[in-house]
Amino acid sequence: MEHLSLGLVGYGKIAQDQHLPAILGSPAFRLQAVATLGQPCPDVANFNSLTALLGEGPAVHALSFCTPPQGRYGQVRQALLAGKHVLVEKPPCASLGEAMALVDLAAEQGVTCLFAWHSRFAPAVAPARQWLQGRTLRSVAITWKEDVRKWHPGQAWIWQAGGQGVFDPGINALSIATALLPQPLFVTVAELDVPANHQAPIAARLSMTDAQGLPVTADFDWDHTQPDIWRIVVETDNGVLRLEQGGGALFIDDVAQPLAAEAEYPSLYQHFAQLIERRVSDADLQPLRLVADAFMAGSRNRVDEFHD
């Protein structure tokens, strides 16, 4: 397959840390232009808006969106209407309705839409899914705790309506869980801790289940000043599976399993190229639906102000 020319929309921390290295290392894509209001990306054409990139920049086959979810719907819609394939960083939109509309529009336009659940490409996820096949599941416990000061310093949009707060990292865990488990999950109880000076939660506790009554719990904390905990434990009728490091390590009955090297974002872009070649989309809504359900069904506790 020939190189696909690519534009990058948004050039903040996630774009610089993850997307740019993956794009530059990809045999399938060539970065041609960036739309950013911040610092420019070196060695490519930079524009101050998506409109300018599309109207004045070099032709691109596809666009990767790394902007905050608030306001992203209009940008991705513009790209789809221009006939561009799109990769949309998680969470894809500020609302479930917006994301659903993008899925429908991509199908209408006949272009690829990839919602970038990058944690599904962690090296432990595929082996874990394979190991779980044929086993009876007894329970699932998710623990996802990190320090927002470390991973998202000074990013005010995260605390605003639509920014999702602790669900910004928590949705990574939900994306893995929904990839591992054979049936859809439903939120039965949710408790959200919202700082007095913010609109989005800093911590959350969820109880979920599937149609068979599988108990699934999730404990999310974004004010965790100890070492990061990114863990999913699945108890079955024949052993206990444990993912650590956000899917970077896999244990079966406490025995570490051999895994391939970490390559989440390179694998994500490889997947994007394959989808484009096949003219299909991968825009799963389940992780975002669970977050939406948590906000809808959840009780809210006002907690102390948080300042980073």
N, C-alpha and C positions, 0 to 999 in steps of 0.2 A: 504494500500500500504506500502511495506517495505521502510525503509530509503534508499534514494538515496545518494551515495557517491559523493561529490562535490569537485572540485578544483577551486580556485580563482586565476585569472591571473591579476596581478597588485594589489598593496596594498598601494595606495595613500589615499588622503583625502576622496573621495567618497566611497571607499571600507571600510575604517575604520569607517566613520560616519554612513553609511547607509547599505551597503551590509552585513558586518560582524554581526551587531546586528540582522538583519533580518534572516540570515542563522542560527545563533545560537538559535534563537527563533522558527525556523521552525520545525514542526513535520515531515516534509517530507524529509529534507536534513540533511546530516552529513558532516561537513567540514573535509576534509582529508589532503589537501595539498594546498600550496600557491606558486605561482611563482612571485618573486619580486626581483628587484635590489636594493630596499631600505631597510628600517627596516623590520625585520622579523615579521611574525604574531605568537603570542605566542600559545603554546599548539598544534601545528600541524607541519607536515613536511614542510620545506621551501626549495625552489629550485631557482636557478638563471636564469632559462629560462623555457618556456613551454616545449621545447624539453626534458629537464632534468626531469621535472615533469612527462611527459608521459612515458619516458624511464626508469626512476629509481624510481619513486614514487609509492605510493599505487594506486591500480586501482580505477578509478573514472568513474561514469556514465555520469557526466555532468561537464561543465566548465562555470564559469561566468567571463566575460571579463570587466575589469575596467581600462584598459590601455588607453592612448590617442588615438584618432581616426586615427592619422597618423601611418601607419604601422600595424594597427589592422587587416586589411584584411588578410594578410599572416598568422597571428596567428590563426584567427578563421577558415580559410581554413584548416590549419593543424589539428585543433581539429575535424572538420567535417570529414576529410578524415580518421581520427582515429576512427570514429564512435561515437563521443561524442555529446550529446545534448549540445546546447550552449545558454546562455543568454548573450546578448551584450548590454552594457550600451550605452545610447544615447550620442552624435549622433553615429550611428553604425559604420560608416566608414568615411574616408576623402572625398569620392566621391560617387555619386549616382550609378555609374557603379559598383564599388566594392560591394556596398550593394546588388544590383541586382544579382550579381554573387553568393553571399553567399546564397541568397534565393533559387536560382536554385540548388546549390550544396547540400544544406540541403535536398531538395526534392529528389535529385538523391540518396543520402545516406540513406534516410528513417529515418532521425533523426529530432528532434525538434530544431527549431531556433526561439528564442524570442528576438525581438528588444525591449529594455526596455524603453518604453515610460511611465515612472513611474508616471508622472503627471496625466495620465488617471485614475490612481487608487486613486486619491485624493477623499475624501468623498463626495464632491459636484458634481462630474462629472456625475455619473450615475443618481442621482435624476434630475439634470439639463437636461440631455438627454431625460429622460422620460417626463418632463414637456413640453419640446419643441415639442414633437410629436403631430402632428395634427394642430399646429399653423402655421400661415403664418409669415415668418421672414421678417423684414423690414430693419434691419441693424445690423452690428456687429462691435464693437470697442474694440480692444485689447490694453491695456497699461501694459507694462512689464518693470519695471525700478528697478535696484538694483545697488549695489556697488561691482565691481569686487574685490576690495581690501579685502572685507569681505568674499566673497564666494570662490574666487580662488586666494589667495595671492601667488605671486611668481611663478605662473605656466606659464612659457614662451611659452609652446607649443600652448596655446590658441591663441596667437597673430601671430603664424606662418601660412603659407599657409596650408589649411586643418583643422586648429584649429577652424575656424568659428567665433571667437570673440564673439560679442554680441548675435549671434545666438546660442551659447551654452546654455544660459538660454532661449533665445527667442524661441527655438525649443520646449521647454516645453509648451509654450502658443500655438504654432501651433499644437502640439500633442493633446491638449485639444480641440481646435477649430475644427480640422478634425474629432474628435470623436463625437462632438456635432452636427455638421452640416450635413444635409442629402446628399449633393452633393459635388463633388470635387471642390477645390478652384484653381484659377489661378491668378498668379501675373501679374498685369497690369502695375504698376509703383513701382519702388524701388529706394530709395536714401540711400546710405551707407556712413557713416562718418568714414574714415580710418585715424588713427593717422600717422603722418609723419614717425615715427620710427617703425611702425608695418605693417603687411600685411593683417590683419583681422580687420573688423570694430568694433568700440566702440559704435556706435549707428546706428539705421536704422529705416526708415519709409517706410511702405509698403501699397500699395493699391491693394486689391484683389477682385475677384468676382467669382461667379459660373455661370453655364449655364443659370440660370434664371435672372442674373444681380444683385444678392444680393451684396450690397456694404459692404466690409469688410476692415477695416483699422487696422494697427498694428504700435505701437510706442514703439521701443525698445531702452533702454539706459542703458549702463553699467558703467556710471560715475555719478550715482545718489547717492549723499551723504545724502539725506533725507531718511526717513523710506521707506522700500521696497514697491513697488506697483506691485502687480500681479493681474490684473483685466481684466475680460472679460464681456462686457455688450452686451446683445442681446435684441434688440427691436422687438416686435412682434405685430400682430394685436390685441392681447388680453393680454397685460401686458409686463413688462420689467423684464428680468432675469439678475442678476448680480452675477458673481463669484468673490470673493476676496480671498486673501491669497493663490493664486496659486491653487484654487479649494478647499481650506480648509473651506470656508464659502460660503453660498448661500443665496441670497436675491431675493424675488419676490415682485416687486413693493415696494422696500425698506423695506420689512418685512423679518427678518431673519428666515430661515427655520431650523428645527432640523435635525442634521446629526449624522452619526456614528462617532466614534473616528478616528483620523488620523492614517492611517496604510498603507501608500503608498508602501513601500518596502516589508513589510510582505505580503501584498496582491499580490505584483508582484511575489514573490517566490511561493506563493500558486498557482497562475495562471501558473507559470512555471511547477510545479509538475503536475497539471491537464493536461497541454498540453502533457507532456511526457507520462503520463498514456494513453492518447488517440492517441499518435503518430502523432500529428499534430503540425503545426507551427503557430506563430503569428508574422509576420515580415512585418508590414505595412510600406510602403515606402513614404506615403504621406507627413509627416512632413519634411523629408529630401528632397523630391522633391521640396517643396516650398522654402526651403533655397537655393537649387541649382538654382531654377528659379530666385530667388532674386539676386544671384550673376551674373547670366547670363544677366538678363534684367536691372540690376540696374546701375544707375550712381554713380560715386564715388567722394566724396568731401575729399580732403586732409585737415585734421585738425591738431591742435597742437599736439606735441609729448605727449605721455602718459607714465608715470612711476609710478609703484606701489611700 
